[in-house]
Amino acid sequence: MRRRLIALAAALLGGAAPVADAPRWDAPGAGNPLLPGYFADPSIVREGSRWYIFATIDPWGDDRLGLWTSDNGRDWRFSMPEWPTKQAATSPTSGDAKVWAPSVVKAANSRWYMYVSVGSEVWVGTAPSPAGPWRDANGGKPLVKRDFAPAYHMIDAEAFVDDDGQAYLYWGSGLNWVNGHCFVVRLKPDMVTFDGTPRDVTPQGYFEAPFMVKAGGRYLLTYSDGNTTKDTYKVRYAVGTTPFGPFTEGANSPILETQRDRDIVSPGHHAIFRSGDQSYILYHRQALPWPQTGEAVLRQVAVDPIDLRGDGTIARVTPGHGGPVAGFAAHRTRGLTWRAGRNTAGTPNSPAKAADDNYATLWRAPSTGGGMLVADLGRRQRVARSLVRPEFATRPYRFAVDASDDGRRWKPVATAATRSGSPIAIDHAVTARYLRLRTAEPGAGVWEWTILP
């Protein structure tokens, strides 16, 4: 109770305290979701001091991928790689499915490779850095065609580079929410050519999203089972002595699944990475509150510790809403302290939610017109810039900013302009006590509004 009161008090003062594991999904300062927005199927890598997360854009894919970059693991900036695109990665055998499920790895040749699903086929690209520039690596052809195994989806490819530098590619998903098959092939040093014939290594309870990890000298094939649009999605694992198996499901599998009492719904399609001395699982789960309204499938990316044991097993994951990651900053950049002003959209979407340092909660403008957020800085002071994290990083928004000394008489300091991305930066060098963020867009949502001096 004391921890909740401290976090709540911090939020009311305009900056939420970092929470070791927020007791509720809507608690101020919660670290999960990690990213502001709706994304799925994450792949995470690090080059130098910078982290990169490649992900599917929800709802249900886009014509491009989402890329989030961060130098501290907490403040993330959105962009979209130049490759792949739905138009560029299309073949005579492609279906109409969007761009999904990237897997990015660094090969023994020091180049980076991306294996990605487009049109229910697997494509491969390469770049000198995770930042790009990304280019097709297979002559404009899919690496795995849709008709390779027509009874299953040819998606969710994941590359695994063994300790000796040898690379393998795993892929495969089911159709119509019926469990699928998992295929694996050894890759030649060019990371594109198959070295041998793909093998079927499907473990028990496999649906999709294979991810290979090695621990205790054993090969642990982790994967998803269930329906990601409902509350049945989960992560299982199976153990083998070679990258080709045979794989036997772990005695304590599944290791990550829906926990209604913790507001964790349908976690899966993950990546496992290491930071410091600890391993973590990065995955998507259903956006809250659950169940969602409407037909769109909206998922968010979360991260939790995972224990890869020395005996070649994996401990069950305890998913949460705020656990810190070793090497990540303790909290996000909060900017100036501000108190939320009047509520124009009803209690569930109060302006305070745009200042609670939580990417699961947002302020939303009324559905019948635009709205405004009023920030009281407590005293008159210089305010140079706003960072606005909108609900959808890929959609255009028109925000304007006004300033006031008394909260009654306002002057415009940043005119409305069409912008997209996350965060959206709005410059407004002015000295004032109050700022007002305005939008004329009905239903526009804001995860966080950060005001910088």
C-alpha positions in Angstrom: 0.0 0.0 0.0 2.8 2.4 0.9 4.4 1.8 -2.5 1.2 2.6 -4.3 0.7 5.8 -2.3 4.3 7.0 -3.1 3.7 6.3 -6.8 0.4 8.1 -6.8 1.8 11.1 -5.0 4.6 11.3 -7.5 2.2 11.2 -10.4 0.1 14.0 -9.0 3.2 16.1 -8.8 3.9 15.5 -12.4 6.6 12.7 -12.3 5.9 9.1 -11.4 8.5 7.2 -9.4 9.9 4.1 -11.0 8.1 1.0 -9.7 9.9 -2.3 -9.2 6.7 -4.1 -10.3 3.7 -1.9 -10.5 0.8 -3.7 -8.6 -1.7 -2.6 -11.2 -1.5 -2.1 -15.0 -2.7 1.5 -14.6 -0.3 2.4 -11.7 1.7 5.6 -12.2 5.3 4.9 -13.3 4.6 1.4 -14.6 7.4 0.3 -16.9 5.3 -2.0 -19.0 4.3 -1.6 -21.8 7.8 -0.7 -22.8 6.8 1.2 -25.9 4.1 3.8 -26.4 1.7 2.3 -28.9 0.4 -0.9 -30.4 3.1 -3.2 -31.7 3.7 -7.0 -31.8 6.2 -9.7 -32.6 9.3 -7.8 -31.3 12.9 -8.4 -32.2 15.5 -6.6 -30.1 19.3 -6.1 -30.8 22.0 -3.8 -29.5 24.8 -2.1 -31.4 27.3 -0.1 -29.3 25.2 1.8 -26.7 22.0 1.8 -28.8 19.1 -0.5 -28.5 16.8 -1.4 -31.5 13.4 -3.0 -31.4 11.8 -4.0 -34.7 8.1 -4.9 -34.6 4.9 -5.5 -36.4 2.6 -2.4 -36.5 -0.9 -3.0 -35.1 -3.6 -3.3 -35.9 -2.6 -6.5 -37.7 0.3 -5.3 -39.7 1.2 -2.4 -42.0 2.9 -1.9 -45.4 6.1 -1.3 -43.4 7.7 -2.3 -40.1 8.1 -0.3 -37.0 11.5 0.5 -35.5 12.1 1.9 -32.1 15.6 3.1 -31.0 16.9 4.1 -27.6 20.2 5.0 -26.0 19.0 4.3 -22.5 16.4 1.6 -22.9 13.6 3.8 -21.6 13.1 6.7 -24.0 12.3 5.3 -27.4 12.0 7.0 -30.7 9.9 5.7 -33.6 10.8 5.3 -37.3 10.2 2.9 -40.1 13.0 1.1 -42.0 13.2 1.8 -45.7 13.0 -2.0 -46.3 10.9 -4.1 -46.3 7.8 -2.6 -47.8 4.7 -4.5 -48.9 5.3 -3.3 -52.5 9.0 -4.2 -52.6 8.6 -7.6 -51.0 6.0 -9.1 -53.2 6.3 -12.1 -55.5 4.0 -14.0 -57.9 3.2 -16.4 -55.0 2.6 -13.8 -52.3 -0.7 -13.5 -50.4 -2.3 -10.3 -49.2 -0.9 -10.5 -45.7 0.9 -7.4 -44.5 4.5 -7.0 -43.2 4.9 -9.0 -40.0 7.3 -10.5 -37.5 10.9 -9.3 -38.1 13.9 -11.2 -36.8 17.2 -9.3 -36.8 20.6 -10.9 -36.1 24.3 -10.1 -36.6 26.1 -12.8 -38.6 29.6 -14.1 -38.4 30.5 -11.9 -41.4 29.7 -8.8 -39.2 26.7 -7.8 -41.3 23.1 -7.7 -40.0 20.3 -9.7 -41.5 16.5 -9.4 -41.2 14.1 -12.3 -41.8 10.6 -11.0 -42.1 7.1 -12.2 -43.1 5.4 -10.4 -46.1 2.4 -11.9 -47.9 2.7 -15.2 -45.9 6.3 -15.6 -47.3 9.7 -15.2 -45.7 12.0 -12.5 -47.1 15.5 -11.6 -46.1 17.3 -8.3 -46.1 20.7 -7.1 -45.0 22.3 -3.9 -43.6 25.7 -2.8 -42.2 24.0 -1.7 -39.0 20.5 -2.2 -37.4 20.0 1.5 -38.3 20.2 0.5 -42.0 20.2 1.2 -44.8 18.3 -2.1 -45.2 18.2 -3.8 -48.7 16.8 -7.0 -50.1 19.4 -9.7 -49.9 17.9 -12.4 -52.2 17.5 -10.8 -55.6 13.9 -9.6 -55.0 12.6 -13.1 -54.3 11.2 -14.7 -51.1 13.5 -17.0 -49.2 10.6 -19.2 -48.3 7.6 -19.2 -50.7 4.0 -19.4 -49.5 3.6 -22.7 -51.3 6.6 -24.4 -49.6 4.0 -26.1 -47.3 0.6 -24.9 -48.4 -1.2 -26.3 -45.3 0.6 -23.9 -43.0 1.6 -20.2 -42.9 5.2 -19.6 -44.0 5.7 -16.8 -41.5 7.5 -16.0 -38.2 11.0 -16.8 -39.3 13.7 -16.5 -36.6 17.4 -16.8 -37.1 19.7 -18.4 -34.5 23.5 -18.1 -34.5 25.2 -20.8 -32.5 28.3 -20.4 -30.5 30.5 -21.5 -33.4 29.0 -18.8 -35.7 26.8 -21.3 -37.6 23.4 -19.9 -38.4 20.0 -21.6 -38.6 16.6 -20.4 -39.6 13.3 -21.5 -37.9 9.8 -20.7 -39.2 6.2 -21.8 -39.6 2.7 -21.1 -38.3 -0.7 -22.7 -38.4 -3.8 -21.8 -40.4 -7.2 -20.7 -39.1 -5.9 -21.0 -35.5 -5.1 -24.7 -35.9 -1.6 -25.6 -34.7 1.1 -25.4 -37.3 4.5 -26.9 -38.1 8.0 -25.7 -37.3 10.7 -26.0 -40.0 14.5 -25.4 -39.6 17.4 -25.3 -42.0 21.1 -24.6 -41.7 22.2 -21.4 -43.5 25.4 -21.0 -45.5 27.8 -18.2 -44.5 26.0 -15.8 -46.9 22.9 -16.1 -44.5 20.7 -16.5 -47.5 21.5 -19.9 -49.1 20.1 -23.1 -47.5 22.7 -25.6 -46.5 20.7 -28.7 -46.9 17.0 -29.5 -46.9 14.6 -27.9 -44.4 13.5 -30.3 -41.7 10.2 -30.5 -39.8 11.0 -30.3 -36.1 7.5 -29.5 -34.7 7.3 -29.9 -30.9 4.2 -30.6 -28.9 1.7 -27.7 -28.7 3.4 -25.7 -31.4 1.4 -23.0 -33.2 4.0 -20.3 -34.3 6.8 -17.9 -33.4 9.8 -20.1 -32.8 12.7 -18.6 -31.0 15.9 -20.7 -30.3 18.1 -20.1 -27.3 20.9 -22.1 -25.8 21.4 -22.8 -22.1 23.2 -25.5 -20.2 24.6 -27.0 -23.4 21.1 -27.7 -24.6 19.0 -26.2 -27.4 15.7 -24.7 -26.1 13.1 -24.1 -28.8 10.6 -21.6 -27.4 7.4 -20.9 -29.3 3.8 -19.7 -29.0 0.6 -21.6 -28.8 -3.1 -20.4 -28.8 -4.8 -17.5 -30.3 -3.2 -14.0 -30.1 -6.6 -12.3 -30.6 -8.1 -14.0 -27.5 -6.7 -14.9 -24.1 -5.3 -18.3 -25.0 -1.9 -17.2 -26.4 1.1 -18.5 -24.4 4.8 -19.4 -24.6 6.0 -23.0 -24.4 9.4 -24.6 -24.8 11.0 -27.9 -25.8 14.5 -29.2 -25.2 16.9 -30.8 -27.7 20.6 -31.7 -27.8 21.1 -30.3 -31.4 19.6 -27.4 -33.3 17.5 -30.0 -35.2 16.2 -31.7 -32.0 14.5 -34.0 -31.5 12.6 -31.7 -29.1 10.8 -32.8 -26.0 8.5 -30.3 -24.3 9.7 -29.1 -20.9 8.0 -30.5 -17.9 7.0 -27.1 -16.7 5.9 -25.7 -20.1 4.1 -23.4 -20.7 6.3 -20.8 -19.1 4.3 -17.6 -19.9 0.5 -17.4 -20.2 -2.5 -15.3 -19.3 -2.8 -14.3 -15.7 -6.1 -12.5 -15.2 -5.3 -11.7 -11.6 -2.3 -9.7 -12.8 -4.0 -8.2 -15.9 -1.7 -10.1 -18.2 -3.6 -11.2 -21.3 -2.4 -13.4 -24.1 1.4 -13.0 -23.9 3.5 -14.4 -26.7 5.6 -14.1 -29.9 8.7 -13.2 -28.0 12.4 -12.7 -28.2 14.9 -13.5 -25.5 17.9 -11.2 -24.9 20.5 -10.5 -22.3 21.4 -7.3 -20.6 24.0 -7.2 -17.9 24.0 -10.6 -16.1 20.2 -11.2 -16.6 18.2 -12.7 -19.4 14.9 -11.1 -20.4 11.9 -12.0 -22.5 10.4 -9.3 -24.8 6.9 -10.1 -26.0 3.6 -8.7 -26.9 0.4 -9.0 -24.9 -3.2 -7.6 -25.4 -3.6 -3.9 -24.7 -5.6 -3.0 -21.6 -8.3 -2.6 -20.5 -9.4 -6.1 -21.6 -11.6 -7.1 -23.4 -11.1 -4.4 -26.0 -13.9 -2.7 -27.9 -14.2 -2.9 -31.6 -12.7 -5.3 -34.1 -9.0 -4.1 -34.2 -6.4 -6.3 -32.6 -4.3 -4.1 -30.5 -1.2 -5.5 -28.7 1.6 -3.9 -26.8 5.2 -4.8 -26.1 6.4 -5.8 -22.6 9.6 -7.1 -21.0 10.2 -9.3 -18.0 13.1 -11.3 -16.5 13.5 -14.9 -17.6 15.6 -17.6 -15.9 17.5 -19.9 -18.3 18.7 -22.5 -15.9 22.0 -24.3 -16.1 20.3 -27.7 -16.3 18.8 -26.8 -19.7 15.3 -25.8 -18.4 13.5 -22.5 -18.2 11.7 -21.3 -15.1 8.2 -20.0 -15.4 8.1 -16.3 -16.0 6.3 -14.0 -13.6 5.0 -11.2 -15.9 4.5 -7.8 -14.4 3.8 -4.1 -15.1 7.0 -2.4 -14.1 10.1 -4.5 -13.6 13.4 -2.6 -14.5 15.9 -4.0 -17.0 19.6 -4.1 -16.0 21.4 -1.5 -18.1 18.2 0.5 -18.8 17.7 3.9 -17.3 15.7 3.8 -14.0 12.9 5.9 -15.5 11.9 7.8 -18.6 12.6 11.4 -19.2 9.9 13.2 -17.3 10.5 16.9 -18.1 9.0 19.6 -15.9 6.6 18.9 -13.1 3.0 19.7 -14.0 -0.4 19.2 -12.7 -3.3 18.2 -15.0 -5.9 20.9 -15.5 -9.6 20.4 -16.3 -11.0 17.2 -17.7 -12.7 17.5 -21.1 -13.2 13.8 -21.8 -14.6 12.1 -18.7 -12.9 10.5 -15.8 -11.7 7.3 -17.5 -9.5 9.5 -19.9 -8.6 12.4 -17.6 -5.6 14.6 -18.5 -3.7 13.2 -15.5 -3.2 10.0 -17.6 -1.0 12.0 -19.9 1.4 12.7 -17.0 1.5 9.4 -15.2 4.5 7.9 -17.0 2.5 4.8 -18.0 2.1 3.7 -21.6 -0.9 1.6 -20.8 -3.0 4.6 -19.9 -3.8 7.6 -22.1 -5.9 10.7 -22.4 -8.4 10.7 -25.2 -10.2 13.7 -26.7 -14.0 13.5 -26.9 -15.3 11.4 -29.8 -17.6 14.2 -30.9 -14.9 16.8 -31.4 -11.4 17.9 -30.4 -10.1 18.4 -26.9 -7.4 20.0 -24.8 -5.0 19.2 -22.1 -4.1 22.0 -19.6 -0.8 21.7 -17.8 -0.2 23.8 -14.6 3.6 24.2 -14.1 3.1 25.6 -10.6 4.9 28.8 -11.3 5.9 31.0 -14.3 8.9 29.5 -16.0 10.6 28.9 -19.4 9.2 26.1 -21.5 11.0 25.3 -24.7 9.6 22.2 -26.2 6.8 19.6 -25.9 7.3 15.9 -26.6 3.9 14.3 -27.4 3.6 10.5 -27.6 0.3 9.9 -29.6 -1.7 6.8 -29.5 -0.7 5.7 -33.0 2.9 6.6 -34.1 2.1 6.0 -37.8 -0.9 8.3 -38.0 -1.0 12.0 -38.7 -2.0 14.4 -35.9 -2.6 18.1 -35.6 -1.6 19.5 -32.2 -1.3 23.2 -31.3 0.1 24.7 -28.0 -1.1 27.8 -26.2 0.5 29.5 -23.2 -1.0 31.5 -20.3 0.1 33.2 -17.1 -3.3 33.0 -15.3 -5.0 30.0 -17.0 -7.7 32.3 -18.5 -6.1 34.4 -21.1 -4.2 32.4 -23.7 -1.9 33.1 -26.6 -0.8 30.6 -29.3 2.8 29.6 -29.2 2.8 26.7 -31.6 0.3 26.6 -34.5 -1.4 23.3 -35.5 0.6 21.4 -38.0 0.3 17.8 -39.4 2.9 15.6 -37.7 3.4 11.9 -37.1 5.9 9.8 -35.2 6.7 9.3 -31.5 7.5 11.5 -29.8 6.2 14.4 -31.8 8.4 17.4 -30.9 6.8 20.8 -30.8 9.0 23.8 -30.2 7.5 26.8 -28.3 10.1 28.9 -26.5 8.0 30.9 -24.0 7.9 31.8 -20.3 4.5 30.9 -18.8 2.8 29.1 -16.0 0.2 27.2 -18.0 0.4 25.3 -21.3 -2.5 24.0 -23.3 -2.2 21.2 -25.8 -5.1 21.3 -28.3 -6.3 19.0 -31.0 -9.3 19.2 -33.3 -9.2 15.5 -34.1 -12.1 13.6 -32.5 -10.9 10.8 -30.3 -7.2 11.6 -30.6 -5.2 9.8 -27.9 -2.0 10.9 -26.0 0.0 8.4 -24.0 2.3 11.1 -22.4 2.9 14.8 -22.8 6.5 15.7 -21.7 7.3 19.4 -21.3 11.0 20.4 -21.5 12.6 23.6 -20.2 
